[in-house]
Amino acid sequence: MIIESLLLFYHINCFKCCVCHVQLGDGLNGTDVRVRNHKLHCQNCYSSDDGIKFSCV
């Protein structure tokens, strides 16, 4: 998986949330990913509904 705008490159098996380790994409379709400090997060681990951050990485 490639996030061109940030020059980030991942093996498909490594493209997962750094907090909960959920797989973020299948390589066939686009996916919703959050990036902080070059680490991938799913939306749930990146922020709650009120915007409070769960992850401090």
C-alpha positions in Angstrom: 0.0 0.0 0.0 1.3 3.5 -0.8 0.3 6.9 0.6 2.0 9.0 -2.1 1.5 12.4 -0.5 3.4 11.3 2.6 5.9 9.0 0.8 4.8 6.1 2.9 5.1 2.5 1.6 3.7 -0.6 3.3 3.5 -4.4 2.5 -0.2 -5.2 2.5 0.1 -7.3 5.6 1.8 -4.4 7.5 -1.0 -1.9 6.5 -2.7 -2.0 9.9 -3.5 0.3 12.8 -0.5 0.7 15.1 -2.8 0.7 18.2 -5.4 -2.1 17.7 -3.7 -3.8 14.7 -6.8 -4.0 12.6 -6.1 -4.4 8.9 -6.7 -1.1 7.1 -7.1 -2.2 3.6 -7.1 -5.0 1.1 -5.0 -3.4 -1.6 -8.0 -3.4 -4.1 -10.0 -0.5 -2.8 -9.3 2.9 -1.2 -9.5 3.0 2.6 -9.9 5.5 5.4 -6.6 5.9 7.2 -5.3 8.4 9.7 -1.5 9.1 10.0 0.4 10.7 12.9 4.2 10.7 13.1 4.3 8.3 10.1 2.2 5.7 12.0 -1.1 4.4 10.7 -4.3 4.5 12.8 -7.8 3.4 12.2 -10.4 6.1 12.8 -11.5 4.6 16.1 -8.0 4.6 17.6 -7.1 8.1 16.2 -10.1 9.9 17.7 -13.4 9.5 19.5 -16.6 11.2 18.4 -15.8 14.3 20.4 -12.2 14.5 19.0 -10.3 13.3 22.0 -7.3 11.4 21.0 -6.9 7.8 22.1 -3.4 7.3 20.7 -0.4 9.2 21.9 2.0 7.7 19.4 
